[in-house]
């Protein structure tokens, strides 16, 4: 697959040490600012993430079981997330983001991290559309855009992405095999550029030196809480469009989502309340079909593929 050339940060220009920044990103490595000293209550953040999950389900009509499946956890564990009794791990949130099509920073709306991650209330306006935008074929998406234009009397021409988009199972496998390896590499690169010791960066990120050292190990075994994603992006002032850079399957999928949202968002935001209701109903109908047929089938294929890989080890 050939990387798309657009106005996203150039991954090749973001590296001083040969690392490709697939999972964290910022405009250029030389633009990193001095880390901020932040002191937030993670218990309060967990409570708000839980509220955001409930709000998302109410807007989209998603069931707790389908949300648990998207996170890759049991329904009992998922209910802990909604209650604010626990916080999902970073790879689980990445998985949820891919399966539902929703940007992961939506979960951080109205938390203490929101001002640092440029999260606005408009993310909820687009919530009914995320799944279809992310998973529909080019033909289906373009047809929906044309129908949306007719409903709203707008004149925005849809255009297909120039990249080949991987199957859902490939994206999920990329997360399972590579997610924390990429996090470790990029944290080492960031720390090296800032000239900080592991102890000092751990202090900025509000974790112990021992814990931080585990996060820098280039293996896929650590299970890092999503609050680390929020804290690192806020304290290090990272560009929260990190997931759209690089050449991994995960990055390509996120890049297409952003491209499609850039086409659809002006149509939605320019619509009146009645038009938005019609658009939401239309997209939700397609979303339900995607969830019940296509996504369930692809998730089953991924789980079967994972079971086969374990048997082969």
N, C-alpha and C positions, 0 to 999 in steps of 0.2 A: 504494500500500500504506500502511496506517495503522500507525505504530509501536505495538508492544505496550506497554502500561502495566503495569509490575511493579516489583519492588524493585531493579532494576538502576539504576546511577547515571543520572541524567537528563542526557542530552547537552546540553540547552539550559542547564542549570544549570552545566555544566562549561566554559562559554565566557565569556571576558572580551572577546574580539576578534571575535566572530562566526564562529569556526571550529566546525564540528561534529566532535566527536572520535570518528571512526569506527574508528581503528586503534590508538590509544593511549588509555588511559583511567585514571582515578583517581576517587575518590568525588566530590570537588569541587576545582576549581582552587585554592581557598583552603587546601586541606588539604595541599598539597605541602610536604614537609619539605626541610631543607637537604640537598643531595646528599651521599652517602657517598663517602669515598675508598677505593676497592677496588682491589686489585692481584692479579689472578688470572692463571694461566697458560693462555692460550687454546689452546696446543698440547694440554695435558691435557684441556681442555674438548672439543676436537675428537675426541680419543681416546674419551672417554666417550660423546659423541653417537654415534660409530660403534658402540660396544657396545650402546647403546640401540636403534639401528636393527636390529642383528642379533637382539637379544632380542625386539623387536616382530615381526620376521618369523617367529621360531620359535614364538611364541605364536599368531600368527594364520594361519600357513601361507602367508604372502604370498611370492611369488617376487621375485627381484631385479629382473626385468624390469618387473613390475607396480609395484614401488616406484619404479623409474626413471621410468616413465610418470607416476606420481603427482607426482613432483617436477618433471616436464617436462624431464628431462635424459637424456643417453645412458646406457646401462648401464655404460660405462667410467667416466663421471663419478660415477655413483651408487656404484660400488665404491670410489672414492676416499673417499666419505663414510663407508662402513662401516669402512675401514681407518684413518680418522682423519687421512688425508693432506690433506683439504680439508673446508671447512664450507659447507653449502648457503647460498644467499642467502635473505634474508627472504621475498621473494615466492614462492620455490620451496617454502619450508616452509609458507607460508600455503596454497599450492596443494595440497601433500601433505596438510595437515590437512583440507582440504575433501574431497578425493577419498577418503581413507581414513576420514574421520570422527573422526580422533584429535586430541585437543588438542595444540597445538604444544609446550607446555611439557613434555610427556612426554619429548621428546628431551633435555631438560636435567636429567632425573632423575639424582641422585647426582653432579652436577657441583658445583663450588664455588658456583654460583649457586642451587642448590636451596633453601637456608635462606631466601633472600630472596624466593623466588617461591612459597613454601608448597607445594612439590611433595612428595607423600607416596607411599609404595609402593602405596597403593590404586589409583593410576592404572594399574598393570599388571593388577590384578584385573579392571578393566573393559575391558582391551584387546580381548578377543574379541568385545565387544558394540558397540564404537564405530561400525563401518561400518554395521551394520543400524540402530542407533539414529539415525544421521544421515541415512540415505538411504531407509529404508522408508516407504511411504505411511502415512498415519494409520491406515487400516484394518488394514494388516499389523502395524504397531507395537502397536496396541491389542489385536489378537488374540494377539500374542506375550506381551504383559503379562498377559493373562488366563490363558494357558497357564502362564506363569511362576508366577502366583499359585496355580494348581492344584498344580504340582509342589512348591512351597515352603510351601503352606498359609498364605500371607500374605493380607492384606486391604487392598491399596492400589489405589485406583481410578484408572485412566489417564484423562488428559484431553488433548484435542487443543489445540495452540497456536492462538491467535486470529489469527495472522498468516498471510498467504499466503506460501508459501516459493518463491523463484525457482528456475528450472531450474539445474542444475549449470553449464551453459554460460554462463549469465548471471553466476553467481558468479565463475567463472574469468575471464570477460572484465572484471569489475569489478576483480579483482586486477591483471590485466595493464595496464589503462588508468589506474587510480587509486591503486594501493597506495602508491607512493613520493611521490606528490603529497600524500596525506594525512599520511604520515610527516613530510614537510617542514613542512607547516602546523602540525602539532601540536608539533614540536620548537621551532619559532619561538614558539609560544604558551607552552610550558613555560619556555623561556629568558627570555622577556619577563617572565613572572610572577615568576621567581626573581631577576630583575635581574642576570643574568649576561651577560658578553660571550661571543661565539662562542669565543674563545680559552680562557676559563675553563671553559665547559661541555665543550669538547673535552678539556680536561685531566681533568675528572671522568670522562669516558667513555673515557679511555685511547686517544684517537686524535689525529692531528695536526690543527692548526687548518685546514689546507688541505683535508683529508679531510672534516672536519665541515662546512665551508662548502659542499662539494658536496652533502652530505646535506640541507642546508636549501634548496637550489634547488627551487622548485615545479615539477618536471618528473618524468616517470616513467622517466628514463634511468638514474639511479644504480642499482647493484646492490650492496646492502648486506649484509654477512655476518650470519648469524643470531646470531653472538656479540654483535653490536651490540644486537639485541633483548634478549638476556639482560643485558648490561651496563647498558643504559639503564633497564630495569625494576628492576634491583637497586640501582644507584647513585641513581636518582631516586625509588626506593620507590613505583613505580607499581603500581596495581591490575592484576594480570595477567588480569582479565576484560575487558580493553580491547576484545577482538574481538567482544563481545556488545552493544556500545553503538552508537548511531547508527541511520541509516535505510538504509544501503547494502545491496545484495544479500548481500555478505559478512557483514555484521553480523546480518541477519535469519536467515541460515542457521545461524550460530553460536548465536544465541539459541534457536532450536528445539532444537538439540543439547543445550544446557544444560537446557532445560525437560524434555526426555525423560530425560536422565540423572538428573535430580532425582526422577523417578518410578521409574526402574528400579534405581538404585543401592541403595536400602534393601532391595529384594527380593533382590538379589545378595548383599549383605553379611550378610543374615540367614539365608542358606542354608547348609546343611552341605556337606561336600566332595562327596558323591555328587550332591546336588541341583545344585551349581555345575557339575559335569561334564555333567549332563544339559542344563542351561541353555546352557552354552557350545556343546555339540554342536548344539542346536536353532538358536541364533543364528548359528553358523558356517555352517550349511546355507543359511540365508537370505542370509548375507553373500556366500557363494560365487556364488549365483545373481545377486545384485545386481552383483557385480564382473564376472561373465562375460557378463551380458546387458545390464542397465540402464546400468551405469557405462561399459562399453566403448562402448556405443552413444552415450551422451551425450558422452563424450570425443571420439569420432570427429566428432560434430556440431560440437563446439567447435573442433576443429582445422580442419575444413572452413570454418567461419565465419571463423576467423582468416586462412586463406589467401585467402578472398574479400575480406576487408578490406584485405589487403596489395595485392591486384591493383587495388583501387579507388583506392589512394593515388597 
